[in-house]
């Protein structure tokens, strides 16, 4: 692997990419993050996870942090949210109605706002999945009551593969919204203007960085636009085949700490 391009911003997906098999940031990532910061290279996680979850995960970071959260609907830079992309209230109510009209499917919604996420299911199995990705998670009896003009995303968790029934049902009902499959069991409904690629463009512009100076890592379909946008891209060895087709390079699997080992090679000690 020979790369001569100089980078000023590195972005990485989390689940299946930076995180290991235990859904943790590898311990050997932190010294590399410090090294990158010393070399003038910024780092930003780009994830479907909630902003507050990501901020908790990066508490050990010793440098200013940028974050692309909620699959690009929230962009955070140096202590403040600089951009949000919301869903209109009518569409939000329609998605809630759709999910509730199919009790035969074992699925549930997390209604995501800029101030936190809301769920109506109370069973432990569903909540254990929700709390993994949403540090601010509130139970509410009726999701319709949580709808306002700050809804950024509707995240649906299905205990069956979302590509069996959930994806087709949502696509049929949401011709004015974007659908992002972020994992085998998770699918996100967002504004059509929102994705990780557009969020990267917004963040890079805000930072005064040319898109050619960006480097991105990803593994799943919600990283597709990120792979199309970044200057140089790495799909993980464990990535979805469609992502591997468009990536510039392949990194080792997330369980082999592929992001860390690649960054270590690209940005060695001075």
C-alpha positions in Angstrom: 0.0 0.0 0.0 1.5 3.3 -1.2 -0.3 6.5 -0.5 1.4 9.8 -1.1 -1.6 12.1 -0.4 -1.3 14.3 2.6 -4.4 14.2 4.9 -5.8 16.8 7.3 -9.0 14.9 8.4 -9.6 11.2 9.1 -13.2 10.0 9.6 -14.2 6.5 10.6 -17.4 4.6 11.1 -17.7 2.9 14.5 -19.5 -0.5 14.5 -17.7 -3.0 12.3 -15.0 -0.5 11.6 -13.1 1.2 14.5 -14.8 -0.8 17.3 -13.5 -4.3 18.1 -15.6 -7.5 18.5 -16.6 -6.2 22.0 -17.9 -2.9 20.6 -15.0 -1.1 22.2 -12.4 1.3 20.9 -9.1 -0.6 20.9 -6.6 0.6 23.5 -3.9 1.1 20.9 -6.1 3.7 19.2 -5.4 6.5 21.7 -1.7 6.9 21.2 -2.2 7.1 17.5 -4.9 9.7 18.0 -2.5 11.8 20.0 0.2 11.3 17.3 -2.2 12.4 14.6 -3.2 15.5 16.6 0.5 16.4 17.0 0.9 16.1 13.2 -2.0 18.4 12.6 -4.4 15.7 11.5 -8.0 15.9 12.8 -10.1 12.8 13.6 -13.9 12.5 13.6 -16.1 9.4 14.2 -18.8 9.1 11.6 -21.5 6.9 12.9 -25.2 6.1 13.2 -24.8 6.3 16.9 -26.1 9.2 19.0 -23.9 12.2 19.5 -23.9 11.8 23.3 -22.9 8.1 23.0 -20.0 9.1 20.8 -18.9 11.8 23.2 -18.9 9.3 26.0 -16.9 6.8 24.0 -14.2 9.5 23.2 -13.8 10.8 26.7 -10.2 9.7 26.7 -9.4 11.9 23.7 -6.9 14.6 24.6 -7.6 16.8 21.7 -10.6 18.8 20.3 -13.2 16.4 18.8 -15.4 16.6 15.7 -18.3 14.2 15.3 -20.6 13.1 12.5 -23.5 11.5 14.4 -26.8 9.9 13.6 -25.7 8.9 10.1 -24.9 12.5 9.2 -28.0 14.3 10.6 -25.9 15.9 13.4 -22.5 17.5 13.0 -20.5 18.5 16.0 -17.2 20.5 16.1 -15.2 21.7 19.0 -17.9 21.7 21.6 -21.0 22.7 19.6 -23.5 21.3 17.1 -22.8 23.1 13.9 -25.4 21.4 11.7 -28.6 19.4 11.9 -30.9 17.9 9.3 -34.5 17.2 10.5 -37.6 15.3 9.3 -40.9 17.0 9.0 -43.5 16.2 11.6 -46.0 14.7 9.2 -43.6 12.2 7.9 -42.5 11.3 11.4 -46.0 10.5 12.5 -46.5 8.4 9.3 -43.5 6.2 10.1 -44.6 5.7 13.7 -48.1 4.6 12.4 -46.5 2.2 9.9 -44.4 0.4 12.5 -47.4 0.2 14.9 -49.6 -1.2 12.1 -47.4 -4.3 11.8 -47.5 -6.0 15.2 -46.7 -9.3 13.5 -43.1 -8.0 13.0 -40.9 -8.0 16.1 -39.4 -4.5 15.7 -39.3 -1.1 17.4 -38.5 2.5 16.8 -36.1 4.9 18.5 -37.3 8.5 17.7 -34.1 10.5 17.6 -34.1 14.3 18.4 -31.2 16.6 19.0 -31.8 16.4 22.8 -32.0 12.6 23.0 -33.9 9.5 21.8 -37.3 8.1 22.8 -38.7 4.6 22.7 -42.0 3.1 23.6 -41.0 -0.6 24.0 -40.0 -1.6 27.5 -38.7 -5.2 27.1 -35.1 -5.7 28.2 -34.0 -7.3 24.9 -35.0 -4.3 22.9 -33.7 -1.8 25.4 -30.3 -3.5 25.7 -29.9 -2.8 21.9 -31.1 0.7 22.3 -28.9 1.7 25.2 -25.8 0.4 23.3 -26.2 3.2 20.7 -28.2 5.9 22.6 -26.7 7.3 25.8 -29.7 9.6 26.2 -32.7 7.2 25.9 -36.1 8.0 27.4 -39.2 5.7 27.6 -42.4 7.3 26.5 -45.8 5.6 26.3 -46.8 7.1 22.9 -44.0 8.1 20.4 -46.4 10.5 18.7 -46.0 12.7 21.9 -42.3 13.1 21.3 -42.7 14.4 17.7 -41.5 18.0 17.3 -39.4 20.0 14.8 -36.2 18.6 16.2 -36.6 15.0 15.0 -33.4 14.1 13.1 -33.9 10.4 12.5 -36.1 7.4 13.1 -34.0 4.4 13.9 -35.7 1.0 13.6 -34.4 -2.1 15.2 -35.8 -5.4 13.9 -35.1 -8.7 15.5 -35.1 -10.3 12.1 -32.9 -9.1 9.3 -34.1 -5.7 8.2 -33.7 -6.6 4.6 -36.3 -9.3 4.9 -39.4 -7.1 5.4 -38.5 -3.8 7.2 -36.6 -2.2 4.4 -39.2 -2.8 1.7 -42.0 -1.6 3.9 -40.2 1.5 4.8 -39.2 2.3 1.2 -42.8 1.9 0.0 -44.0 4.3 2.7 -41.2 6.9 2.5 -40.7 8.2 -1.0 -39.7 11.6 0.4 -37.2 10.3 2.9 -33.9 8.5 2.8 -33.4 4.9 4.0 -30.0 3.9 5.4 -29.4 0.2 6.3 -26.8 0.5 9.0 -26.6 -3.1 10.1 -28.3 -6.5 9.9 -30.9 -5.4 12.4 -30.8 -1.6 12.2 -32.3 0.7 9.6 -32.5 4.5 9.7 -35.1 6.9 8.2 -33.8 10.4 7.6 -34.2 13.5 5.5 -33.1 12.9 1.9 -30.5 15.5 2.3 -28.7 13.6 5.1 -26.0 11.1 4.8 -22.4 10.7 6.0 -20.9 11.9 2.7 -22.7 15.2 2.8 -21.9 15.6 6.5 -18.2 15.1 5.6 -18.4 17.8 3.0 -20.0 20.2 5.5 -17.5 19.4 8.2 -14.5 19.7 5.9 -15.8 23.1 4.6 -16.3 24.3 8.1 -12.7 23.3 9.0 -11.3 24.8 5.8 -10.1 21.4 4.5 -10.3 20.3 0.9 -12.2 17.1 0.4 -9.2 15.6 -1.3 -7.4 15.9 2.1 -9.9 13.6 3.8 -9.5 9.9 4.6 -12.4 7.6 5.5 -13.0 4.1 6.8 -16.3 2.2 6.6 -17.9 -1.2 6.6 -21.7 -1.0 5.8 -24.2 0.4 3.4 -24.7 3.6 5.5 -21.1 4.4 4.7 -21.6 4.2 0.9 -21.9 8.0 0.4 -18.9 8.5 2.7 -16.9 6.2 0.5 -18.1 8.2 -2.6 -17.2 11.5 -1.1 -13.9 11.2 0.8 -10.6 11.8 -0.9 -9.2 8.4 0.0 -11.2 5.5 1.3 -10.7 2.2 3.0 -13.4 -0.5 3.3 -12.8 -3.0 6.0 -12.1 -6.6 5.0 -15.4 -7.5 6.8 -17.3 -4.8 4.8 -20.4 -5.2 2.7 -19.4 -6.3 -0.9 -20.9 -3.1 -2.4 -18.6 -1.0 -0.2 -15.5 -3.0 -1.2 -16.4 -2.4 -4.9 -16.1 1.4 -4.6 -13.3 1.8 -1.9 -9.8 2.7 -2.9 -8.2 0.2 -0.5 -9.1 -2.6 1.9 -8.1 -2.5 5.6 -7.9 -5.5 7.9 -11.1 -6.5 9.7 -12.3 -4.5 12.7 -11.5 -7.5 15.0 -7.9 -7.3 13.8 -8.0 -3.5 14.6 -7.8 -2.7 11.0 -8.3 1.1 11.4 -5.6 1.3 14.0 -3.0 -0.7 12.1 -3.7 1.3 8.9 -3.4 4.6 10.7 -0.2 3.4 12.3 1.3 2.8 8.9 0.0 6.0 7.3 1.1 8.3 10.2 4.3 6.9 11.8 6.3 8.5 14.5 8.2 11.6 13.2 
